[in-house]
Amino acid sequence: MQTDQKIDYLELPAKDLKAVQSFYEKAFDWKFTSYGDEYIAFNDGTIDGGFYKSNLTSSTENGAALIVIYAINLEAILEKVKTNGGTIIKEIFLFPGGRRFQFHDPNGNELGVWSDK
């Protein structure tokens, strides 16, 4: 359900749509819908988004916003990310309010995972 003036949809670039779909399905249980060779949409259970065909990547080094996923068991998700083709770029670290790690997905997009546990 759309909510007025709230983030409703996220889009990220991906060189290999099949690889990115496989990664997020296995690591985070996201659901996907294909819209041809240039676009796939996802739902993570809360928010909708998509990946568009591009050689670009989303990275904080380039000034991109950091998308951060919540996890109850941070260590278990870190292992799922590594097992399914993600690359850890910042190991688990403390910050006010919790712990977090950051990773690149198989296409080089940077995301974070955090927990208050």
C-alpha positions as a Python dict, from the first residue, in 0.01 Angstrom:
ca = {
    (1, 'M'): (0, 0, 0),
    (2, 'Q'): (139, 338, -97),
    (3, 'T'): (178, 598, 177),
    (4, 'D'): (185, 966, 95),
    (5, 'Q'): (533, 1120, 101),
    (6, 'K'): (715, 798, 202),
    (7, 'I'): (981, 612, 5),
    (8, 'D'): (788, 380, -224),
    (9, 'Y'): (1037, 224, -466),
    (10, 'L'): (1413, 174, -504),
    (11, 'E'): (1609, 113, -824),
    (12, 'L'): (1966, -11, -861),
    (13, 'P'): (2188, -81, -1161),
    (14, 'A'): (2296, -435, -1253),
    (15, 'K'): (2519, -570, -1529),
    (16, 'D'): (2387, -924, -1486),
    (17, 'L'): (2019, -936, -1391),
    (18, 'K'): (2017, -1316, -1348),
    (19, 'A'): (2313, -1307, -1108),
    (20, 'V'): (2165, -1027, -898),
    (21, 'Q'): (1826, -1201, -883),
    (22, 'S'): (1983, -1529, -774),
    (23, 'F'): (2190, -1354, -506),
    (24, 'Y'): (1903, -1164, -345),
    (25, 'E'): (1666, -1462, -363),
    (26, 'K'): (1916, -1686, -185),
    (27, 'A'): (2067, -1436, 60),
    (28, 'F'): (1753, -1239, 155),
    (29, 'D'): (1450, -1432, 22),
    (30, 'W'): (1343, -1145, -205),
    (31, 'K'): (1079, -1218, -472),
    (32, 'F'): (1130, -1110, -834),
    (33, 'T'): (930, -1036, -1148),
    (34, 'S'): (1108, -1014, -1482),
    (35, 'Y'): (1020, -744, -1732),
    (36, 'G'): (1243, -864, -2015),
    (37, 'D'): (1616, -840, -2068),
    (38, 'E'): (1652, -486, -1928),
    (39, 'Y'): (1461, -484, -1596),
    (40, 'I'): (1360, -699, -1300),
    (41, 'A'): (1143, -588, -1010),
    (42, 'F'): (1172, -713, -653),
    (43, 'N'): (976, -717, -331),
    (44, 'D'): (1157, -776, -4),
    (45, 'G'): (834, -826, 190),
    (46, 'T'): (813, -458, 281),
    (47, 'I'): (930, -244, -9),
    (48, 'D'): (930, -275, -386),
    (49, 'G'): (1217, -196, -614),
    (50, 'G'): (1398, -301, -925),
    (51, 'F'): (1727, -355, -1105),
    (52, 'Y'): (1786, -199, -1445),
    (53, 'K'): (2046, -318, -1695),
    (54, 'S'): (2356, -101, -1659),
    (55, 'N'): (2733, -123, -1625),
    (56, 'L'): (2720, 131, -1341),
    (57, 'T'): (2725, 46, -970),
    (58, 'S'): (2580, 212, -661),
    (59, 'S'): (2857, 289, -411),
    (60, 'T'): (2904, 532, -125),
    (61, 'E'): (3250, 607, -270),
    (62, 'N'): (3067, 760, -566),
    (63, 'G'): (2820, 949, -348),
    (64, 'A'): (2531, 701, -371),
    (65, 'A'): (2287, 655, -85),
    (66, 'L'): (2351, 345, 126),
    (67, 'I'): (2058, 106, 140),
    (68, 'V'): (2062, -76, 475),
    (69, 'I'): (1875, -402, 543),
    (70, 'Y'): (1774, -505, 897),
    (71, 'A'): (1865, -853, 1028),
    (72, 'I'): (1792, -1015, 1363),
    (73, 'N'): (2094, -1247, 1327),
    (74, 'L'): (2371, -1040, 1172),
    (75, 'E'): (2629, -1320, 1163),
    (76, 'A'): (2393, -1561, 986),
    (77, 'I'): (2313, -1303, 716),
    (78, 'L'): (2682, -1219, 674),
    (79, 'E'): (2746, -1588, 598),
    (80, 'K'): (2452, -1603, 353),
    (81, 'V'): (2587, -1295, 174),
    (82, 'K'): (2934, -1452, 140),
    (83, 'T'): (2801, -1797, 45),
    (84, 'N'): (2581, -1658, -233),
    (85, 'G'): (2835, -1438, -409),
    (86, 'G'): (2847, -1116, -210),
    (87, 'T'): (3177, -955, -105),
    (88, 'I'): (3213, -814, 244),
    (89, 'I'): (3373, -470, 222),
    (90, 'K'): (3331, -369, 589),
    (91, 'E'): (3326, -644, 849),
    (92, 'I'): (3080, -619, 1140),
    (93, 'F'): (3140, -298, 1336),
    (94, 'L'): (2967, -118, 1622),
    (95, 'F'): (2783, 211, 1585),
    (96, 'P'): (2546, 393, 1821),
    (97, 'G'): (2234, 176, 1829),
    (98, 'G'): (2372, -149, 1693),
    (99, 'R'): (2612, -332, 1466),
    (100, 'R'): (2650, -334, 1088),
    (101, 'F'): (2845, -473, 794),
    (102, 'Q'): (2860, -357, 433),
    (103, 'F'): (2890, -564, 118),
    (104, 'H'): (2899, -555, -259),
    (105, 'D'): (2641, -767, -439),
    (106, 'P'): (2757, -971, -743),
    (107, 'N'): (2724, -659, -961),
    (108, 'G'): (2923, -430, -730),
    (109, 'N'): (2635, -242, -565),
    (110, 'E'): (2711, -151, -203),
    (111, 'L'): (2452, -224, 66),
    (112, 'G'): (2461, -259, 443),
    (113, 'V'): (2301, -493, 694),
    (114, 'W'): (2244, -387, 1053),
    (115, 'S'): (2108, -529, 1376),
    (116, 'D'): (2024, -394, 1718),
    (117, 'K'): (2078, -743, 1863),
}
